[in-house]
């Protein structure tokens, strides 16, 4: 297996094509914590493959992330759906975090939809609300890129794709996502800092994947589900079970939203 991350993604894409009998995929969706049931709304399942059967994927390590990639038939083409992701805090490095989206793009997916569970920093966006990501603040102190790989991120979260999502649900709010390294939840002081920086959402994923996908020329759409009120903004303690429970409760509506978006891609 190659040590170059792009070549390694190409190898995984070739293995995925061979395993599924599909030459090219028109889009890819990465599902966040608790979003798994939403996959059923995206279309008829053609094939489902454990990611560990493909080159370069570490085994899943986080509850709520199944570690499989599903091929669904949706809107006249095949779509890749990753039921789970690799997080930076798992310790496998940035290449492992970006490997799924790189594999998807190498397999032909020109549109990448990234979803996540996020803490909410705005009182007008309650728990259970989906939010379009308009921009992000990468506070992981890491990048999936190396060398003189200068990529313009001005329109990283594609305005055209965000407009398509609002055609499906005109009520969708937009917000700025702050990416933290985790795995600990943020402190109240950190949340005050993030609000001062202009963040509306906070989580432990998405930013590095979005950068990697954009660097390969893909159009990126990001959608957060507010699964909890951020630290210090309520009296409720934070735990991962709450994140998963909120995701499951919202799964049907989120699936319909994603299905509507994917059909327009």
C-alpha positions in Angstrom: 0.0 0.0 0.0 1.4 3.4 -1.0 2.5 5.9 1.7 1.3 8.8 -0.4 -2.2 9.8 0.9 -3.7 10.5 -2.5 -2.3 7.3 -4.0 -3.6 5.4 -1.0 -7.1 6.9 -1.6 -6.9 5.9 -5.2 -6.1 2.3 -4.2 -9.1 2.4 -1.8 -11.3 3.8 -4.6 -10.2 1.1 -7.0 -11.0 -1.6 -4.3 -14.4 0.0 -3.7 -15.3 -0.1 -7.4 -14.2 -3.7 -7.7 -16.1 -4.7 -4.5 -19.4 -2.8 -5.5 -19.3 -3.2 -9.2 -19.8 0.5 -9.6 -17.5 2.5 -11.9 -18.2 6.0 -10.5 -20.2 7.7 -7.8 -21.8 11.1 -8.3 -21.8 12.2 -4.6 -20.7 11.1 -1.2 -22.3 11.7 2.2 -20.4 11.3 5.5 -22.8 10.8 8.5 -22.0 12.2 11.9 -22.6 10.8 15.4 -26.1 9.4 15.7 -27.1 10.1 12.1 -26.9 6.4 11.0 -30.7 5.9 10.7 -30.8 8.8 8.2 -29.0 6.7 5.7 -32.1 4.6 5.0 -33.9 7.6 3.5 -31.2 8.2 0.9 -32.2 5.5 -1.5 -32.1 1.8 -2.1 -29.0 0.0 -0.7 -27.0 -1.6 -3.5 -24.0 -2.8 -1.4 -22.5 -2.2 2.1 -18.8 -2.7 2.8 -16.9 -2.6 6.1 -14.4 0.2 5.7 -11.7 -2.1 7.1 -12.1 -4.2 3.9 -10.7 -1.3 2.0 -7.0 -0.1 2.0 -6.1 2.7 4.4 -9.1 2.7 6.7 -8.6 2.2 10.5 -11.2 0.3 12.4 -14.0 2.3 14.0 -13.4 3.4 17.5 -16.3 5.7 18.5 -19.8 4.7 19.5 -22.3 5.8 17.0 -19.9 5.4 14.0 -20.6 2.1 12.3 -17.5 1.9 10.2 -19.2 0.9 7.0 -19.6 2.5 3.5 -22.9 2.0 1.8 -23.7 2.4 -1.9 -27.2 3.7 -2.5 -29.1 4.3 -5.7 -30.5 7.8 -5.5 -31.6 10.3 -8.2 -30.5 8.2 -11.1 -27.0 7.5 -9.9 -25.0 5.8 -7.1 -24.1 7.7 -4.0 -21.5 6.7 -1.3 -22.7 6.9 2.3 -20.1 6.6 5.0 -21.7 5.5 8.2 -19.1 7.0 10.5 -15.8 8.7 10.3 -12.3 8.8 11.7 -11.7 11.6 14.2 -8.4 13.4 14.8 -8.5 12.5 18.5 -8.4 8.8 17.7 -4.6 9.3 17.1 -4.3 8.0 13.5 -3.3 11.4 12.1 -4.7 13.8 9.6 -4.4 11.4 6.6 -6.7 8.9 8.3 -9.2 11.6 9.0 -9.2 12.7 5.3 -9.0 9.2 3.8 -12.8 8.7 3.4 -13.4 11.9 1.5 -10.3 11.5 -0.6 -11.4 7.9 -1.5 -14.8 9.2 -2.4 -13.4 12.0 -4.7 -11.0 9.5 -6.3 -14.1 7.3 -7.0 -15.7 10.1 -8.9 -17.8 11.9 -6.2 -17.6 15.6 -7.2 -20.0 16.6 -4.4 -19.2 15.8 -0.8 -21.8 16.3 2.0 -20.3 16.3 5.5 -22.6 16.0 8.5 -21.8 16.2 12.1 -23.2 16.5 15.6 -22.4 19.9 17.2 -22.8 21.9 20.3 -24.9 25.0 19.9 -23.7 28.4 20.8 -26.9 30.4 19.7 -30.0 30.6 21.8 -32.1 31.0 18.6 -31.0 27.6 17.3 -32.4 24.9 19.7 -31.2 21.4 20.2 -32.4 19.2 17.3 -32.0 21.8 14.7 -30.0 21.2 11.5 -27.7 24.1 10.5 -26.0 24.7 7.2 -22.3 25.4 7.7 -21.4 28.7 6.0 -17.7 28.7 7.1 -15.5 27.2 9.7 -12.8 28.1 12.2 -10.1 25.4 12.3 -8.8 25.3 15.9 -7.3 21.8 15.7 -3.9 23.3 14.8 -3.7 20.7 12.1 -4.2 20.5 8.3 -4.6 17.5 6.0 -2.4 19.2 3.4 1.4 19.4 3.3 4.0 21.1 1.3 3.2 24.1 -0.9 -0.4 23.1 -1.4 -2.1 26.5 -1.4 -5.9 26.0 -1.6 -8.4 28.8 -1.7 -11.0 28.2 1.0 -13.0 31.4 0.4 -16.0 29.4 -0.8 -15.1 26.1 0.9 -18.8 25.4 1.8 -20.2 25.8 -1.6 -22.8 28.6 -2.0 -24.5 26.7 -4.8 -25.0 23.6 -2.7 -26.2 25.7 0.3 -28.8 27.3 -2.0 -29.9 23.8 -3.1 -30.3 22.8 0.6 -32.4 25.8 1.2 -34.6 24.8 -1.7 -35.3 21.6 0.2 -35.8 23.4 3.5 -36.1 27.3 3.3 -36.0 27.5 7.1 -32.5 26.2 7.4 -30.3 28.6 9.4 -26.6 29.0 8.6 -23.7 29.2 11.0 -19.9 29.1 11.5 -18.6 25.8 12.8 -15.6 25.8 15.1 -13.5 22.6 14.9 -11.7 21.5 18.1 -9.4 18.5 18.4 -11.3 16.7 21.3 -12.0 14.2 22.7 -12.9 16.3 25.7 -15.9 18.6 25.5 -15.0 22.3 25.6 -14.8 24.3 28.9 -17.2 27.3 29.5 -14.2 29.6 29.0 -13.5 28.1 25.6 -17.1 28.5 24.6 -16.9 32.2 25.5 -13.8 32.4 23.4 -15.5 30.7 20.5 -18.5 33.0 20.7 -16.2 36.0 20.6 -14.5 34.6 17.5 -17.8 34.4 15.7 -18.6 30.6 16.1 -22.2 29.4 16.2 -21.4 25.7 16.4 -18.6 23.6 17.9 -17.5 20.0 17.2 -14.6 17.6 16.7 -14.8 16.8 13.0 -15.6 18.1 9.5 -13.0 20.9 9.0 -10.1 18.7 7.9 -12.3 16.6 5.7 -13.7 19.7 4.0 -10.2 21.0 3.3 -9.1 17.7 1.9 -12.1 17.4 -0.4 -11.8 20.9 -1.6 -8.1 20.5 -2.3 -9.1 17.7 -4.7 -11.6 19.9 -6.5 -14.8 18.6 -4.9 -17.8 20.9 -4.0 -18.5 20.7 -0.2 -21.8 21.0 1.7 -21.7 20.9 5.5 -24.7 20.3 7.8 -24.5 20.2 11.6 -27.2 18.9 13.9 -27.3 20.7 17.2 -27.2 17.9 19.7 -26.5 19.8 22.9 -26.2 23.3 24.3 -22.5 24.1 24.5 -20.7 24.1 27.9 -21.6 26.9 30.3 -24.8 27.9 28.4 -27.1 25.6 30.3 -27.2 23.7 33.6 -27.1 20.3 31.8 -24.0 18.2 31.9 -22.5 17.1 28.6 -22.1 13.5 27.5 -21.8 11.5 24.3 -25.0 9.6 25.0 -27.0 12.8 24.7 -25.4 13.5 21.3 -26.3 10.0 20.0 -29.9 10.1 21.4 -30.5 13.5 19.8 -29.2 12.3 16.5 -31.4 9.2 16.5 -34.5 11.2 17.4 -33.9 13.6 14.5 -32.8 10.9 12.1 -36.1 10.7 10.1 -36.2 14.4 9.4 -32.5 14.5 8.7 -32.8 11.6 6.3 -35.5 13.4 4.3 -33.4 16.6 4.2 -30.4 14.7 2.9 -32.4 12.8 0.4 -33.8 16.0 -1.0 -30.4 17.6 -1.2 -28.8 14.5 -2.8 -31.5 14.3 -5.4 -30.6 17.8 -6.5 -26.9 17.3 -6.8 
